[in-house]
Amino acid sequence: MSPSFPTFDVAEIAEEASERAGIEFRAGYALRSARRSMELLSIEWGNRGLNLWTIEETPVQLQQGVNEYVLPDDTIDLIEYTLRNIYLPTNKPRDFPLARLSIDEYTALPDKQSQGRPTVIHVKRRIPPSFLLWQTPDANYAQYQVIYSRLRRMASVGTGGTGSPDMPFRFLPAMIAGVAYLMALKSSDPNAFGRAPLLKAAYEEAFTLAGDEDRDRASVKWRPWNYSIL
């Protein structure tokens, strides 16, 4: 028999956060206030760095002569990208890394429509987001795919109080601590507002603990960059 683990829904997070902030929990108002705070925290966490549970790998089939491809609306950024060549008629795949260009570097390319095997990518972080390739995919002896890993936004908690936040259980203390801090910060009760600095410190500590545990544990090896002087 598999063990069952308790979780917290939005209403329980709101109640726990209210208790920490010293705010009377009035179900209707406190729930709406906590839900807004949770939505803001989810955006803040996307700005803080990589939330590993929000990384999704997606293949995109490329088309001859098309160099721009739209990304899902909830994409924050692309963190990995590889060009996959599927050679015909053997259907043997072969992967090649793509170099990322800044907007200045991409703009400086003289012939953006020249066709060949793509070697670079430029991510346009706009609404909606997209990525551009250079060279533009050709129709030679291969079928092209881009395999990318994207960082997406955390899903909305919705309008009710029964849903659970889009996060692993290890971030639950950080979410509760963050909601408590934000609720104290906007409270008209001077006692609750006075707790804000302590609640902020508790939130930062809880997030740091969760973030350190959520890191990628693959070893990283650095080596000098070799170059030649002409």
C-alpha positions as CSV (number, residue, x, y, z in Angstrom):
1,M,0.0,0.0,0.0
2,S,1.5,3.3,-1.0
3,P,1.7,5.9,1.7
4,S,-0.4,9.1,1.4
5,F,1.1,12.4,2.1
6,P,-0.9,15.4,3.3
7,T,-0.9,18.6,1.2
8,F,-2.2,22.1,1.6
9,D,-4.9,23.7,-0.5
10,V,-5.2,27.4,-1.0
11,A,-7.6,27.9,1.9
12,E,-5.2,26.1,4.3
13,I,-2.2,28.1,3.1
14,A,-4.2,31.3,3.6
15,E,-5.3,30.3,7.1
16,E,-1.7,29.3,8.2
17,A,-0.3,32.5,6.7
18,S,-2.9,34.6,8.5
19,E,-2.0,33.0,11.8
20,R,1.7,33.7,11.3
21,A,1.0,37.3,10.3
22,G,-1.3,37.8,13.3
23,I,-4.3,38.6,11.1
24,E,-7.8,37.4,11.9
25,F,-8.8,34.9,9.3
26,R,-12.0,36.0,7.7
27,A,-12.6,33.3,5.1
28,G,-13.8,35.5,2.2
29,Y,-11.4,38.4,2.3
30,A,-8.3,36.5,3.6
31,L,-8.7,33.9,1.0
32,R,-8.8,36.4,-1.8
33,S,-5.9,38.3,-0.4
34,A,-3.8,35.1,0.0
35,R,-4.7,34.0,-3.5
36,R,-3.4,37.3,-4.9
37,S,-0.2,37.0,-2.9
38,M,0.3,33.4,-4.1
39,E,0.0,34.5,-7.7
40,L,2.6,37.3,-7.2
41,L,4.9,34.9,-5.4
42,S,4.7,32.5,-8.4
43,I,5.8,35.3,-10.7
44,E,8.6,36.3,-8.3
45,W,9.9,32.8,-8.1
46,G,10.1,32.7,-11.9
47,N,12.3,35.8,-11.7
48,R,14.5,34.4,-9.0
49,G,16.0,31.5,-11.1
50,L,15.4,28.0,-12.3
51,N,12.4,26.2,-10.7
52,L,13.3,22.7,-11.8
53,W,9.7,21.4,-11.8
54,T,8.7,24.0,-14.3
55,I,11.2,22.9,-17.0
56,E,9.6,21.2,-19.9
57,E,11.3,19.6,-23.0
58,T,9.5,20.1,-26.3
59,P,10.4,19.1,-29.9
60,V,9.5,21.4,-32.7
61,Q,9.4,20.2,-36.3
62,L,11.1,22.8,-38.6
63,Q,9.9,23.8,-42.0
64,Q,11.9,24.8,-45.0
65,G,12.2,28.5,-45.4
66,V,10.7,29.3,-42.0
67,N,13.0,30.8,-39.4
68,E,10.7,32.0,-36.6
69,Y,8.7,29.7,-34.3
70,V,6.2,30.7,-31.7
71,L,6.6,29.5,-28.1
72,P,3.8,28.8,-25.6
73,D,2.5,32.0,-23.9
74,D,3.6,30.9,-20.4
75,T,7.2,30.5,-21.5
76,I,9.7,32.6,-19.3
77,D,12.8,31.6,-21.2
78,L,14.6,28.8,-23.0
79,I,17.5,27.2,-21.1
80,E,18.6,24.5,-23.5
81,Y,18.3,24.0,-27.3
82,T,19.6,21.5,-29.7
83,L,19.2,21.0,-33.4
84,R,18.3,17.4,-34.3
85,N,19.0,16.2,-37.9
86,I,17.0,13.1,-39.0
87,Y,18.8,11.9,-42.1
88,L,16.9,10.3,-44.9
89,P,16.3,7.6,-45.8
90,T,18.0,6.0,-42.7
91,N,16.1,8.1,-40.2
92,K,19.2,8.2,-38.0
93,P,19.1,11.3,-35.7
94,R,22.1,13.4,-35.0
95,D,22.1,16.3,-32.5
96,F,24.0,19.5,-32.8
97,P,24.2,22.3,-30.2
98,L,22.8,25.7,-31.1
99,A,24.6,28.9,-30.1
100,R,22.4,31.7,-28.7
101,L,22.7,35.2,-30.1
102,S,21.7,38.4,-28.4
103,I,19.4,40.8,-30.2
104,D,22.4,42.9,-31.3
105,E,24.3,39.9,-32.7
106,Y,21.2,38.6,-34.5
107,T,20.4,42.0,-36.0
108,A,24.0,42.2,-37.3
109,L,23.6,39.0,-39.4
110,P,23.7,40.2,-43.1
111,D,21.4,37.6,-44.7
112,K,18.8,36.3,-42.3
113,Q,16.9,34.3,-45.0
114,S,19.9,32.3,-46.3
115,Q,19.1,28.6,-46.1
116,G,21.2,25.8,-44.7
117,R,21.6,23.9,-41.5
118,P,20.6,26.1,-38.5
119,T,23.6,26.8,-36.2
120,V,22.3,29.7,-34.0
121,I,19.1,30.7,-32.1
122,H,17.8,34.0,-30.9
123,V,15.0,34.0,-28.3
124,K,12.5,36.8,-28.5
125,R,11.1,37.4,-25.0
126,R,8.0,39.3,-26.0
127,I,4.3,38.7,-26.1
128,P,3.9,36.0,-27.4
129,P,7.5,34.7,-27.1
130,S,9.2,33.1,-30.1
131,F,12.6,32.0,-31.3
132,L,14.5,32.7,-34.5
133,L,17.0,30.4,-36.3
134,W,19.9,31.1,-38.5
135,Q,20.4,29.8,-41.1
136,T,16.9,29.3,-42.2
137,P,16.1,25.5,-42.5
138,D,16.8,24.2,-46.0
139,A,15.4,21.1,-47.7
140,N,18.6,19.1,-48.1
141,Y,18.9,15.5,-47.1
142,A,17.7,15.9,-43.5
143,Q,14.5,16.7,-41.5
144,Y,15.2,19.2,-38.8
145,Q,13.8,19.5,-35.3
146,V,14.7,21.9,-32.4
147,I,14.6,20.2,-29.1
148,Y,14.3,22.9,-26.4
149,S,13.9,23.0,-22.7
150,R,11.8,25.9,-21.5
151,L,11.2,27.5,-18.2
152,R,7.4,28.0,-17.9
153,R,5.4,30.0,-15.4
154,M,3.8,28.3,-12.5
155,A,0.2,27.5,-13.1
156,S,-2.4,29.8,-11.6
157,V,-4.0,28.7,-8.4
158,G,-7.5,29.5,-9.7
159,T,-10.3,31.5,-8.1
160,G,-11.4,29.0,-5.5
161,G,-9.8,27.8,-2.3
162,T,-9.6,24.1,-2.9
163,G,-6.8,23.9,-5.5
164,S,-3.2,23.3,-4.6
165,P,-0.3,25.4,-5.9
166,D,1.8,24.2,-8.8
167,M,4.9,23.3,-6.8
168,P,6.6,20.4,-5.1
169,F,5.9,19.8,-1.4
170,R,9.4,21.0,-0.4
171,F,8.5,24.6,-1.4
172,L,5.3,24.7,0.7
173,P,7.0,26.3,3.8
174,A,8.4,29.0,1.5
175,M,5.0,29.6,0.0
176,I,3.3,29.9,3.4
177,A,6.1,32.2,4.7
178,G,5.9,34.4,1.6
179,V,2.2,34.7,1.8
180,A,2.4,35.6,5.5
181,Y,4.9,38.3,4.7
182,L,2.9,39.8,1.9
183,M,-0.4,39.7,4.0
184,A,1.4,41.5,6.9
185,L,2.9,44.0,4.5
186,K,-0.6,45.1,3.2
187,S,-2.4,44.8,6.5
188,S,-4.0,47.9,8.2
189,D,-3.3,46.3,11.6
190,P,-0.2,48.0,13.0
191,N,0.7,44.8,14.9
192,A,0.6,42.7,11.8
193,F,2.5,45.3,9.8
194,G,5.2,45.5,12.5
195,R,5.8,41.7,12.0
196,A,6.7,42.2,8.3
197,P,10.5,42.4,8.7
198,L,10.6,39.2,10.7
199,L,8.3,37.5,8.3
200,K,10.4,38.6,5.3
201,A,13.5,37.2,6.9
202,A,11.7,33.9,7.6
203,Y,10.5,33.8,4.0
204,E,14.0,34.4,2.6
205,E,15.4,31.6,4.8
206,A,12.6,29.2,3.8
207,F,13.1,29.9,0.1
208,T,16.8,29.6,0.3
209,L,16.5,26.2,2.0
210,A,14.1,25.0,-0.7
211,G,16.0,26.5,-3.5
212,D,19.3,24.9,-2.4
213,E,17.6,21.5,-2.2
214,D,16.0,21.9,-5.7
215,R,19.3,22.5,-7.5
216,D,20.7,20.3,-10.3
217,R,23.2,17.9,-8.7
218,A,25.1,17.1,-11.8
219,S,28.8,18.0,-11.5
220,V,30.1,21.0,-13.4
221,K,33.6,21.1,-14.7
222,W,35.2,24.3,-16.0
223,R,38.0,24.4,-18.5
224,P,40.0,27.4,-20.0
225,W,38.7,28.8,-23.3
226,N,41.3,28.0,-26.0
227,Y,41.7,30.6,-28.7
228,S,44.3,31.6,-31.2
229,I,45.7,35.1,-31.7
230,L,45.8,36.0,-35.4
